[in-house]
């Protein structure tokens, strides 16, 4: 039975759409479309190598870097590396529907497929040369009769969001293609199998897998967000593919978040744990201790788990941890990165040459390459926990869920972005990217490029009436 619509309602709707059309600066929309297309075309034609990217380039493309120096025939995966650029192509495609962006994303995804290790994970750098194929045992060479292509390194890493970011990009591309690209789908499945295999019985994940014989890469590591990124990956994998194993692995990881909390009087978390769930040393300046740094991230992950599962058990560890922060503040108003087990004394290091470190309680001569004394109070965690307590978990989760915007709201969103869009257009180089000045010269910083692409894509999405 058709629902009858009143003339008044129809007129109001037409007026709303008419107002939306009039309110938008159509010239700015056109310029933003051209700028985004120009940027993408330049990245694809001139900057990419085999569809992959690194983190920064000299403006003339004569040199490039990831976390360290990279060669022209390499791509770098740690954000803001290659997968992060691919995600911006997908964002542009969703905003505009233009094939240029989807093609760029697919090419980027295939560069990740090329560099996937036989085990299913990734390392920081993909090397597209024969030497690179001999140095790493890539999954693409699993059926080769050439033993040189099957004898290289074959341990993937979660460190610095490397494998997680690569899998997220492949999953997003697989979704965009409705699973029709067999190579990309198979790479996703192989990567997710690697994730499942790498989980410890206690629920944590090592930095690298398969496991090394010794060393801190075996430790379950909160540092650099390793396990938080795994949590988000598992959430996305279960939502996208519906495989119950992904949900069970996620829940097991959530239990690790809870069970790795230390007892009173230090009810917070260590930076890394051994296989018996004891705080452990990692690098020579990362002691077995509790941490005022990563603890904030663990509590954020617990709130995310509570919202995702609607299970209040994930909230129980938070109040005692917040109480620890309130009684452990330093005289300078900050919190140390590390606190000694049992005594709760702040721990620091001195170093003359970054090769030898001395553990100390004195913060007067710390190296400047690491945040030993810069942690802050997790106010957002406290605010979220308070809101959940007042509203109830179900209501809080519902309030956080994405809301469908009306055409008028989307137009208002686009209008609110116009200043940022004009700034992006004014700062775009003749070739179509964005640069910053550094000691090496003018640098194409892909983090900056990605931010500006995101600004343009989000603006065009709102202007095109897309959520």
N, C-alpha and C positions, 0 to 999 in steps of 0.2 A: 504494500500500500504506500503510495507516494505521500510524503509529508508536505502539507501545504505551507507555503511561505507567504507571509503578509507583504503587501505592497510597501509598507513602512520599513520592514526589515530589509527588503530588496533595495530600496532607495538608500538606506543607511550604508549597506554594503558597497553599493556603487560609488557613493560619496567617499567612503573610506579608501577604496582603490584609487579613485581620482585624486584624492589628496596625497596618497602615497606617490603617485606618478609625478605630480607637480612638485612635491617637496624635494625629490632627489635632484642633485646636480648632475644632469645627464652628461655634460661635457667631462666632468671629473670621472664618472663611471667609464666613459670611453677611453680616457687617458690612462686610468688604472688598468683596464683590460690590455691596452697596448704595452704598458710597462711590464706587466706580468708575463706577457707573451715574449717580449724582447729579452727579458731576463732568462726565461726558460730556454729559449732558442740558443742564446749564447752559452749557457751552461752545457747544453747537450752537444752543441757543435764544436766548442772550443775548449771547455774546461774539463769535461769528463774524459776518463780513460776507460774504455770497455764498459761504459755505463756507470763507473764508480767515481767517487770524489774523496778528497781529504778534508782537512779542517781549515787550512789557510793556504793562500797562494800569494806570491808576488803578483802585482797587478799585470805584469807582462807575461805571467805564467812561466817564468824562467826557473822558479824554485817553488817548493811546497813542503808543508809540514802536517803531521798529525799531532800526537803528543811530542814526538821528535821529528827528525827529518824524514821525509818520504821521497821516493824516486817517482819519476813520471809514470812508470808502469805499475804503480801501486795505488790501492785505495785504502782508506783508514775507516774503521767501523765504529769506534767509540764516539758517541755523540760529542760534538756536532758533526760527525763524519758522514759517511756515505748514506746509511739508512735514514738519517735525519733529513737529508736533502730529498731523498725519495719520498718521504712522508709529505713534504711540502708540494711536490708534484701532484700527489693524490689529493691534497687539500684544494689545490687549484682546479683540478678536474671536477671535484665535487661541487665547487663553487660555480663553475662555468659550463661544465659538460663538454669542454673542448677536447678533442682527441689528442692534440699535441701533448697535453699534460699526462694523460693516461699512458701514451706511448713512452714518454720520458720515465714514468714510474715503473713501467714493465721492464724497460731496459735496465734501470737501476736494480730492480729485483733480480733480474737474471745475472747481474754481476755478483750478487750475493750468493745465488745458487752456484755460480762458478767457484766461489771461494769457500764454500761449506766444506768442512773437514769430513772425512769418512765417518768419524764418530758421531757426527750430527751437529756439533757446535762450530764456533768460529774463534779465530784469534784476532788480534788488533788490526793486522794488516793483511790484505789480500794482494798477492804478487802474481801478475798475469803472465810472467815469463816462464820459460822452461825451467830456469833455475828456481823460480818460486814453486813450481810444481814438484820439483825434486826436494825442496826444503820442507814442504808441507804435503801431507797425504790428503789430497782433496777427494771428496766423495765422488766427483765426476770421473776419477781414475780408478775406481774400485774394480772395474772389470778389465783393466789393462793387463797385458802380458809383460809390460816393461816394469821390472822390479824397482827401478829407480823412482818410478812414479808412485810406488806403494810403500816406500821405506822412510818417508819423511815424518815430521812431527804430527801427532794426531791427538792432541789434547785441546779441547775447547775451553774457553774462559767465560765466567760470569763477571769478571772484574770490569769495573767502569762501564757497566751496562752494554758490554760488547755483543755477546750472543743474544741477549734479550732484545736489544734494539734491532738486530738483524732479523730475528724471528717476528717481531712486531711488524716490521716493514713487509716481510713476505706474507704474513697473515692478512694485512690490510690490502695488499695487492691481490691475493687469492680471493678475498671477498669482493673486490671491485670487478674481478673477472668471473665471478660466479663459479669459481673452481674449475674453469675450463682450460687453464694452462697446466698441463700435466707435470711439467718440470717444477713449476713453482709449488703446486700442491704436494708433490712428493718431497720436496725440500722442507716444507712446513712440517709434514708428518715425521720426517727423519729428525728434525730439530726438536720437536716436542717429545719424541721417544727418548732422545738424549737427555732432556730435562727430567723425565720420569726416572730414568736409570740412575741419574746422578744424586738423587735424594738419599740422605742417610736415614737409617732406621728411626733415629730420634726426630726426624723431620727437617733438619737443617740441610744446607747445600754447601759444598766446598767451593773454593774460588775457581778451581780447574777440575775438569773431568775428561777422561779417566784419571784416577788418582795417581799422583806421583808416589814414589816409595817413601820419601820423607819430605819435610818442609811445610811451611805455613800455607801453601796452596791447598793443602788438605783440610784446613780449618773451615768451619762454618763461619762466614764472615758478614758482619753488618756494615763494615766500612765501605764507603762509596756507594751505599744503597743497594749492594748486591742482591740481598734477599728480598728487599722491598720491590725491586724491579721484577724479580721472579714471581712475587705475589701478584702483581698487576698483569703479568704475562699469563699466568694460570687462570686468572679471572676472565681475561679476554678469550683465551683458548676454549674455556668451557662454554662461554656465551656463544662463541662462533660455531663450535663443532659439536657441542653437546656430549662429549665423551666423559663419562662419569669418572674415569681415572684422573682427569685433570682436576675435578672438584675434590676428589679424595686426597690428591697430592697437595692441593691448596689447604685443605683442612688440617692435614698433617703438619704443614708449614706453620699454620696458625697456632697449633699446639706447641711447636717449638718456640714461637714468640713468647708464649706464656711460660713454658717450662724453663726457658733460659734466663728468666729473671732471677737475680741472686736474692738470698734471704736477707732479712733485717740483720744489721742496721744499714745495709746497702742494697735496698730493693730496686736496683736498676739493672743495666745490662753491660756486659763486656763487649769489646769491639770484635773479638773472634773467640771461638771455642774449639777445643779438640774433640775427638770422636767420643769422649766420655762426658761431653758437655761441661768441661772445666775451662775457665778463662785461660787463654794461652798467648804466648808471644807470637808476633808476626815479624815485621821488619825490626831492625835493631833499635828503632825509636818508637815501637809500638808494643808496650809491655803488657803482660798479663795483669789486668786491672779492671776496674769499672770505668765507664766513660760518661762524661757529661756531654759528649758530642753525639754519638750514635743513639744514645738513649731516647732523644727527642724523636728520631726517625722511627724507632721501634714503637713508641707510643702512638705515633701517627698511623703506623701500619695496623696496630691493634684497633684503632677507631675505624679504619677502613674495613677490617675484617668484621667488626661488629655491625657496621652498616650493611655490608654485603650479605652476611648470613642471618642478620637479625638476632644474633645470639649474644646475650649480655655477658657471657663469661669472658669475652675479650676486654671488657671494661674494668674488670676487677683489679688487674695489675697497676692501673693508672694512678689512683689516689696515693698509694704508698710511694710511688716513684716521684710524684709531684712534691710530696712532703720531704723527700730526700733533697730535691733541689732547694727547697725553702730553707733547709738547715745547712746547706753545703756551699752557700754563696761565698765568694772570695771578697776580701776588702775592697778590691777594685770594681765590685759590682758584677763581675763575670763569673764563669765557672771554668775550671780546668778541663782539658780534654781527658786527662787520666787521673784517677784517684787510686791510691794504694788499697789493695784488698785488706779488709779487716780494720785498718787504722783510719781509713778515709782521708789520708793526707794527700794533698795535690802532688802529682809527680811531673817532673820536667826533665829536660835533657840539656846538656851543653855539648857543643861540637865545634871543632876547629876546621874540619875539612870534609864533613859529611861522610867520612868513612869510619870514624870512631866516635861513639857517643857515650856520655857518662850520665847515668841516672842520678837525679838529685831532687831535693825538695825546694831548691832555690830557683826562682824564675827570673833572675837578673841577667842571665847570659844564654838565652835560648836561641837556637837556629831559627831563621826566618822563613824556612821552606815548608813549615808545617804549623798548623793551628794548635799549639800546645795550651794556649790560654785565651780562647776566644769564644767559648760556648756561651749561649744565652739562655734565658729562661724560656721554656716551651709554652708561651702564653696561648698560642693557638690551640694547643692540646688541652690546656685547662679550660679555655672557652668552649671548645667542642664538647668536652666531658660534662661541663656544667649545663650546656644546652640539651644534651641527651638526657641528663638527670631531670631537668625541668619539663621537657616535652615528651619524654618517652622515646625509646629507640625507634619504634615504628613511625611515629610522627616525624622524628628528626630525619630518618631515611627518606620519607616521602617528600619532605621539604627540600631535600638536596637533589631529588631526582630532576632531570632536565624537563623543562616546561615547553610546550608548543607555543610559539609566539604568533601573534596575529600579524597580518600585513602591515598594520600601522606600527606595531612594535618593531618589526624588522626594518622598516623605513627609519624609525627613530634611532635604531642601532647603527644603521649606515650613516645617518647624519652625524651621530656622535663621533664617528671615526674620520670624518672629513679632514680635520686638521692633521691627524697622523698620516693620512694618505697623501695630502699635499706635501708634507715634509718628506715623505719617502720619495715622491716624484722629483722633488727639488734636489735630493741628494743622490739620485741614481746617476751612475756614470754614463758616458756616451755608449759604452758597450752593453749596458743594461744591468750591471751589478752594483754593489755598494762596497766602499772601501774605508779603511781607517789607516791612520798613519802610525807606524811603529819604527823601531830602530832600524829594521831591515829596509824600510821604505814604505810605499803605499801597498797595503795588504788587502786582498779579497778575503775577508773573514766570513766563512760560511755560516757561522752562528748569526752574524749580522745579516747576511743575505737571506737566511731562513726566516729571521724575524720580520724583515721587510716583505718578503713573499707572503708570509702569514697575514700581515696587515692588509695587503692588497687582496688576498683571497677571502679573508673574513669580510672585508668591505663589499666585495663583489657578491659574495654569498647572500649577504643581507640585502643588497640592492636587487638581486635576482629573486628575492622572496624565499630563499632557502635557509633552513634552520642552522 
